[in-house]
Amino acid sequence: MRTVCIIQAVAKQYRRPFFDLLHERLQSEGIALKVVYSKPNDMEALRKDALDLPTTYGHKVRAYWFAGYRLLYQPCLGQAIAADLVIVEQASKHLLNYMFVVLRGFGLVRMAYWGHGRNWQQDGSQWMEPVKRVLLRRADWWFAYTARVAQYVVDNGFASDCVTVVQNSVDLESFKKELGTFDDQRRLALRGSLGISAEASVGLFCGSMHASKKLDFLVRAALDIHARVPGFHLVLVGAGPEESVARGAAATHEWIHYVGPRFGVDKAAYFAIADIFLCPGLVGLAVLEAFSAGLPLFTTNIPVHSPEIDYLTDSVNGAMTDFDPRSYAEVVSACFHDPVTLGRMRQSAREASEAFGLECMVDNYAQGVLACLNKS
């Protein structure tokens, strides 16, 4: 049986359904999946979103971090070399990636990248971008998050017939089923427990609470929204280095609610009581969960978004404003004051979620694996 080895720094809650389905799909094709991962470092652990994978395909190894968590080494070289294909995150921090490039040059490993193509976050590591552009060509296959990533990879010299667009997603079907368990009675009960009336307008933030999410900006904008929209409430779900901002805002304003990290049906509950999704900072896969709940996404035009920002269509299933709290508050408030527009945007968000799904992502990924393994 042929083996595919995927190496991840950490196994995340949201990736578990993908790996489960990919394991089953590849097994049906006579291919064994092995996912190598490690315990999160102290900074990563603050997000409280890691888990252990089942031993049927998960293999946990130690993690050795260097240079203030900027470099990572995972001792799994033997497992990777033994595999017919090793798939790595395209991240500069992974020391193994450089080793695999050398081993591939000697024909000792078949390697694929899975990632963003470049650093879209502009987080100070742009000095590595020339290196990444060179290294992105040193692989046998590319699993690109979105079509924009695929185009970037091809534009930088990688063969277009060796690129798979996976359409990065999460388990939307399970999330929709969880949302479906919340009828009007349960929604009203949850709102009531937070002191939110049935007719109040509710904005939701849900995600990792780190600097790129711009929680300070969100709180400033929320104060403006609350002044413009009587009865507005903001619900903050998540954890991370910046959660003190959420805690402080909730302690100061009774209409701001910080509930900590939530997963599964507990997380879906807060999507069920919200009207819109507010994320002025970095947007990633959360856009799909928002759309699945019929929540239009409101963000800003900062140049740090992940490729999934491509799923947003301005003024259709959400809005993108200038990076200015007042401008952001004006657009959000105008939407609350126009129920017809808000209703249309909510419907467009639901329709957008139908175009993406985990099953489609698994199918795309599996087809890419087969194509790579069968390539002479």
C-alpha positions in Angstrom: 0.0 0.0 0.0 1.3 3.4 -0.9 1.6 6.0 1.8 1.1 9.8 2.0 2.6 11.7 4.9 1.3 15.1 5.7 3.3 17.1 8.2 1.6 19.8 10.3 3.0 21.8 13.2 -0.1 21.4 15.2 -3.4 19.5 14.7 -6.3 22.0 14.9 -9.9 21.4 15.9 -11.2 22.6 12.5 -8.9 20.3 10.5 -10.0 17.1 12.2 -13.0 16.5 10.0 -10.9 17.0 6.9 -8.3 14.5 7.9 -10.9 12.0 8.9 -12.6 12.2 5.5 -9.3 12.3 3.6 -8.1 9.2 5.5 -11.2 7.3 4.4 -11.1 8.6 0.8 -7.4 7.7 0.3 -7.9 4.3 2.0 -10.6 3.5 -0.6 -7.9 4.2 -3.2 -5.4 1.8 -1.5 -3.4 4.7 0.0 -2.5 5.0 3.6 -2.6 8.5 5.2 -0.2 9.5 8.0 -0.5 12.9 9.6 2.5 13.9 11.7 1.9 16.7 14.2 3.2 18.1 17.5 2.0 19.7 20.7 1.5 23.4 20.3 4.1 25.8 21.7 3.2 28.1 24.6 2.0 30.9 22.4 0.0 28.6 20.1 -1.6 26.9 23.2 -3.2 30.2 24.2 -5.6 29.8 21.3 -7.0 26.6 22.9 -7.9 25.1 19.5 -5.5 22.1 19.3 -6.3 18.4 19.7 -4.8 14.9 19.3 -5.6 13.0 16.1 -6.8 9.3 16.1 -3.9 6.9 16.0 -5.3 5.3 12.9 -3.6 8.0 10.9 -2.2 10.5 13.4 1.4 10.4 14.6 2.4 12.8 17.3 6.1 13.7 17.6 8.1 16.2 19.7 8.5 19.7 18.6 11.8 21.6 18.9 11.4 25.4 18.7 14.2 27.8 18.1 14.7 31.6 17.7 11.6 32.6 19.7 9.2 30.2 18.1 10.3 31.3 14.6 11.9 28.0 13.6 10.6 24.5 14.2 12.1 21.0 13.9 10.0 17.8 14.1 12.0 14.5 14.3 10.1 12.6 11.6 12.6 12.4 8.8 12.5 8.6 8.6 8.7 8.5 8.3 8.7 11.1 5.6 11.4 9.4 3.5 9.6 6.1 3.8 6.4 7.6 2.3 5.6 7.7 -1.4 4.6 11.4 -1.0 5.3 13.9 1.7 3.2 17.0 1.9 4.4 19.9 4.0 3.1 23.3 5.0 4.7 26.0 2.9 6.1 27.9 5.8 9.6 29.3 6.3 9.6 28.2 10.0 9.8 24.4 9.1 13.4 23.3 9.1 12.3 20.0 7.6 11.2 21.7 4.4 14.8 22.7 3.6 16.0 19.2 4.2 13.3 17.8 1.9 14.3 20.2 -0.9 17.8 18.7 -0.7 16.6 15.1 -0.5 14.2 15.7 -3.4 17.2 16.9 -5.5 18.8 13.5 -5.0 15.6 11.7 -5.8 15.1 10.4 -2.3 11.7 12.0 -1.6 8.6 13.1 -3.5 7.4 16.4 -2.0 4.4 18.6 -2.3 3.6 22.0 -0.8 0.3 22.8 0.8 -0.3 26.5 1.5 -0.7 30.1 0.7 2.1 30.5 -1.9 3.4 33.6 -0.1 2.9 35.4 3.2 -0.3 37.4 2.8 -0.1 38.7 6.3 2.8 41.1 6.0 3.8 40.3 9.5 7.4 41.3 9.3 8.8 38.2 7.7 8.7 39.6 4.1 12.5 39.3 4.0 11.9 35.6 3.5 9.6 36.1 0.4 12.4 35.9 -2.2 13.5 32.6 -0.6 10.0 31.3 -0.6 9.5 32.2 -4.3 12.6 30.2 -5.2 11.7 27.2 -3.0 8.1 27.1 -4.2 9.4 25.7 -7.5 11.3 23.0 -5.7 8.4 20.6 -5.3 6.7 17.9 -7.3 3.1 19.2 -6.6 1.2 22.1 -5.2 -2.0 22.1 -3.1 -3.1 25.7 -3.3 -5.7 27.0 -0.9 -7.6 29.0 -3.6 -7.4 29.9 -7.3 -5.6 33.1 -6.5 -2.8 31.1 -4.7 -2.6 28.8 -7.6 -2.2 31.7 -10.0 0.6 33.2 -7.8 2.4 29.8 -7.8 2.2 29.5 -11.6 3.2 33.1 -12.2 6.4 32.3 -10.2 7.4 29.5 -12.4 5.6 26.3 -11.2 4.0 24.0 -13.8 0.3 24.7 -14.0 -0.5 21.0 -14.6 1.0 20.1 -11.2 -1.2 22.4 -9.1 -4.4 21.4 -7.3 -6.8 24.1 -6.1 -8.3 22.6 -3.0 -10.8 25.4 -2.2 -9.9 25.5 1.5 -12.9 24.8 3.7 -14.2 23.4 7.0 -16.9 21.0 7.9 -19.9 23.2 6.9 -22.5 20.4 6.8 -21.9 19.4 10.4 -21.9 23.1 11.3 -25.2 23.6 9.5 -26.7 20.7 11.4 -25.6 22.1 14.7 -27.1 25.5 13.7 -30.3 23.7 12.9 -30.8 22.5 16.4 -31.4 26.1 17.5 -35.1 26.9 17.1 -36.6 30.2 18.1 -37.1 29.1 21.7 -33.4 28.1 22.1 -32.2 31.3 20.5 -34.4 33.5 22.7 -33.2 31.5 25.7 -29.5 32.1 24.9 -30.1 35.8 24.1 -32.0 36.1 27.4 -29.1 34.5 29.4 -26.9 37.3 28.0 -29.3 40.1 28.6 -30.0 40.5 24.9 -33.6 41.2 23.9 -35.4 39.4 21.0 -35.4 42.5 18.8 -31.8 43.6 19.5 -29.2 43.8 16.7 -26.3 41.4 17.4 -22.8 41.4 15.9 -20.5 38.4 16.4 -16.8 38.0 16.4 -15.5 34.4 16.6 -11.8 33.4 16.1 -8.3 33.4 17.5 -7.7 36.5 19.5 -4.3 37.8 18.3 -3.1 41.1 17.1 -3.9 40.6 13.4 -7.6 40.3 14.3 -7.7 44.0 15.3 -9.9 43.6 18.4 -9.0 47.1 19.7 -10.3 48.5 16.4 -13.5 46.3 16.7 -14.2 47.6 20.2 -13.8 51.2 19.1 -16.1 50.7 16.1 -18.6 48.9 18.3 -18.9 51.9 20.6 -19.8 54.0 17.5 -22.2 51.3 16.3 -23.9 51.2 19.7 -24.4 55.0 19.6 -26.0 54.7 16.1 -28.0 51.5 16.7 -30.0 51.4 19.9 -29.9 48.0 21.6 -26.8 46.8 19.6 -24.9 44.0 21.3 -21.4 42.6 20.5 -20.6 38.9 21.3 -16.9 37.9 21.3 -16.0 34.2 21.0 -12.4 32.9 21.1 -9.1 33.0 23.0 -5.6 34.0 22.5 -2.9 36.6 23.4 -5.3 39.5 22.9 -8.3 38.1 24.8 -7.6 40.7 27.5 -9.1 43.3 25.1 -12.3 41.3 24.9 -12.4 40.7 28.7 -11.8 44.4 29.4 -14.5 45.6 26.9 -17.0 43.1 28.4 -16.2 44.2 31.9 -16.8 47.9 31.0 -19.9 47.6 28.7 -22.8 45.5 29.6 -23.8 45.1 25.9 -20.4 43.5 25.1 -20.2 39.8 25.9 -17.0 37.8 26.1 -17.8 34.0 26.3 -14.3 32.5 25.8 -13.5 29.8 23.3 -16.3 27.5 22.0 -16.3 24.6 19.7 -18.9 22.4 18.0 -22.5 23.0 18.9 -21.5 25.4 21.7 -19.9 27.6 19.1 -22.8 27.3 16.7 -25.1 28.6 19.4 -23.6 32.1 19.1 -23.8 32.1 15.3 -27.5 31.2 15.7 -28.3 34.4 17.7 -26.2 36.8 15.7 -27.3 39.0 12.7 -23.8 39.8 11.2 -20.2 38.7 11.5 -17.7 41.4 12.5 -14.0 40.8 11.8 -12.1 44.0 10.9 -8.8 42.2 10.9 -7.4 39.1 9.3 -10.1 37.0 7.6 -9.6 33.3 7.1 -11.9 30.3 7.2 -14.3 31.9 9.6 -15.9 33.5 6.6 -17.4 30.2 5.6 -18.9 29.5 9.0 -20.4 33.0 9.0 -21.9 32.4 5.5 -23.3 29.0 6.6 -25.2 30.8 9.4 -26.4 33.4 7.0 -24.2 36.1 8.5 -22.7 38.7 6.1 -19.1 39.4 6.9 -17.9 43.0 7.6 -14.1 43.5 7.4 -11.6 46.2 6.2 -9.2 46.5 3.3 -6.0 45.8 5.3 -3.5 43.8 3.3 -3.2 40.8 5.7 -6.2 38.7 4.8 -5.7 35.0 4.2 -6.7 33.7 0.7 -10.2 32.9 1.8 -11.0 36.6 1.6 -11.7 35.8 -2.0 -15.0 34.2 -0.9 -16.3 37.7 0.1 -18.1 39.8 -2.5 -18.3 43.4 -1.4 -21.9 44.7 -0.9 -23.3 41.3 -1.7 -22.5 38.8 1.1 -20.8 41.4 3.3 -18.7 44.5 3.0 -15.1 45.7 3.0 -14.5 49.2 4.3 -11.5 51.4 4.8 -9.4 50.7 7.9 -11.1 53.4 9.9 -13.4 52.7 12.9 -15.8 55.4 12.0 -16.2 54.3 8.3 -16.6 50.7 9.5 -19.3 51.7 12.0 -21.1 53.7 9.4 -21.4 50.8 7.0 -22.4 48.3 9.7 -25.0 50.7 11.2 -26.5 51.5 7.8 -27.0 47.8 7.2 -28.8 47.4 10.6 -31.0 50.4 9.7 -32.0 48.8 6.3 -33.7 45.4 7.0 -34.2 44.7 3.3 -30.5 45.1 2.5 -29.5 43.0 5.5 -32.0 40.3 4.5 -30.6 40.2 1.0 -27.0 40.0 2.2 -27.9 37.2 4.6 -29.4 35.2 1.8 -26.4 35.9 -0.4 -24.2 34.7 2.4 -26.1 31.4 2.6 -25.9 30.9 -1.1 -22.1 31.6 -1.1 -21.6 28.8 1.5 -23.2 26.3 -0.9 -20.3 26.8 -3.3 -17.8 25.6 -0.9 -17.7 22.5 1.4 -15.5 20.0 3.0 -16.5 17.1 0.8 -15.4 19.2 -2.3 -12.1 20.1 -0.6 -11.4 16.4 0.2 -12.3 15.4 -3.3 -10.0 18.0 -4.8 -7.2 17.1 -2.4 -7.5 13.3 -3.1 -7.5 13.8 -6.8 -4.3 15.9 -6.5 -2.7 13.2 -4.4 -3.6 10.5 -7.0 -2.4 12.7 -9.9 0.9 13.3 -8.1 1.5 9.7 -7.2 0.7 8.5 -10.8 2.8 11.2 -12.4 5.9 9.5 -14.0 
